[in-house]
Each structure stands twice: as structure tokens, then as C-alpha cells.
Amino acid sequence: MITRITISDEQAQHAIDEGEFGPEIISAAPCVAVVLTQSWCPQWIVMERWLRGLERDGKPAEFDLCVAEYVYDKSPISGAFRRFKEGVYRNGQIPYVRYYHDGRLISQSNYVGSRDFLAIFADATKGSPS
């Protein structure tokens, strides 16, 4: 099942300071997607729509997934966060997604559809104890 949370400015500042999000984000569930984006991005609008649909439908049924979202253009640390994302994570596109399994980074992407998004975690959880 999917759960969605919002990353706070304080948690984003922690990522800037430490180079990575804290365990309360990346270990919030066995599978975690950290989505970093800006509110105006058309691909984020589409992604947010299918994430809402997954949440409404109780999907995925086979594993627990937390989607942690940071829409940083509305943040007081927007400029600093964008520089961090582009400099440290080396990704200037949005949405930018970081995929974690058991607190470990397993993949990264920009926009993907729901099928490819879920496939990354389905592959990671094969053979993992529930």
C-alpha cells in the first residue's frame, strides 16, 4: 500500500547539510520514493494525479511504499535546495525521483509512468522477506 508524506523545509535543509535525507524519510517504509519537484511542472502534475490514484486504490498491494514529496519552489530555501539538488545529486530536471529499499538508494530517475515506477520497487522486493 502507498502512503504519501510531505518533506518539511527542515528535513530538506538536513539533506542540504548532510548530503542525504534523514532516516525518518528514507526508511519511512521498506520502499521509499523521494520526489523532488516544482509545483508548475507538467510532468509532476501528471505524476501527482497517478500517485493519488494509486493511493485511492490501495496499490501496490504486494509491498509497502512511502512517497515523500518536496515541492521546493514554494519553499523559503528554494534556491539553496535547487543548487543542492543540481550540484550534489547532479540532476537539473524535475521531477527528480530517488528510490530507496530498506533505507538504501537503489535507483534514480526523472519522470516515469506508474508502471515503471512500481516496477523499480517490485524488482527490489523480489526475494525480500515481508
Solvent accessible surface area in square Angstrom, and as a share of the most:
residue,aa,sasa,rsa
1,M,121,0.54
2,I,6,0.03
3,T,78,0.46
4,R,50,0.18
5,I,61,0.31
6,T,111,0.64
7,I,3,0.02
8,S,42,0.27
9,D,46,0.24
10,E,131,0.59
11,Q,44,0.20
12,A,0,0.00
13,Q,65,0.29
14,H,73,0.33
15,A,0,0.00
16,I,43,0.22
17,D,95,0.49
18,E,118,0.53
19,G,28,0.27
20,E,49,0.22
21,F,5,0.02
22,G,3,0.03
23,P,98,0.61
24,E,92,0.41
25,I,1,0.00
26,I,23,0.12
27,S,62,0.40
28,A,50,0.38
29,A,20,0.16
30,P,66,0.42
31,C,0,0.00
32,V,0,0.00
33,A,0,0.00
34,V,0,0.00
35,V,0,0.00
36,L,0,0.00
37,T,0,0.00
38,Q,28,0.13
39,S,38,0.24
40,W,156,0.55
41,C,6,0.03
42,P,90,0.57
43,Q,86,0.38
44,W,17,0.06
45,I,81,0.41
46,V,67,0.38
47,M,0,0.00
48,E,35,0.16
49,R,136,0.50
50,W,39,0.14
51,L,0,0.00
52,R,116,0.42
53,G,13,0.12
54,L,20,0.10
55,E,73,0.33
56,R,186,0.68
57,D,85,0.44
58,G,25,0.24
59,K,99,0.42
60,P,3,0.02
61,A,90,0.70
62,E,128,0.58
63,F,19,0.08
64,D,81,0.42
65,L,1,0.01
66,C,5,0.03
67,V,0,0.00
68,A,0,0.00
69,E,19,0.08
70,Y,7,0.02
71,V,47,0.27
72,Y,2,0.01
73,D,43,0.22
74,K,155,0.66
75,S,14,0.09
76,P,120,0.76
77,I,36,0.18
78,S,29,0.19
79,G,30,0.28
80,A,38,0.30
81,F,0,0.00
82,R,92,0.34
83,R,146,0.53
84,F,12,0.05
85,K,1,0.00
86,E,65,0.29
87,G,40,0.38
88,V,87,0.50
89,Y,22,0.08
90,R,202,0.74
91,N,26,0.13
92,G,54,0.52
93,Q,119,0.53
94,I,25,0.13
95,P,0,0.00
96,Y,1,0.00
97,V,0,0.00
98,R,15,0.05
99,Y,0,0.00
100,Y,2,0.01
101,H,16,0.07
102,D,102,0.53
103,G,24,0.23
104,R,155,0.56
105,L,62,0.31
106,I,50,0.25
107,S,37,0.24
108,Q,93,0.41
109,S,24,0.16
110,N,37,0.19
111,Y,65,0.25
112,V,28,0.16
113,G,28,0.27
114,S,37,0.24
115,R,207,0.75
116,D,85,0.44
117,F,0,0.00
118,L,34,0.17
119,A,44,0.34
120,I,41,0.21
121,F,0,0.00
122,A,33,0.25
123,D,91,0.47
124,A,28,0.22
125,T,30,0.17
126,K,150,0.64
127,G,86,0.82
128,S,42,0.27
129,P,131,0.82
130,S,161,1.04
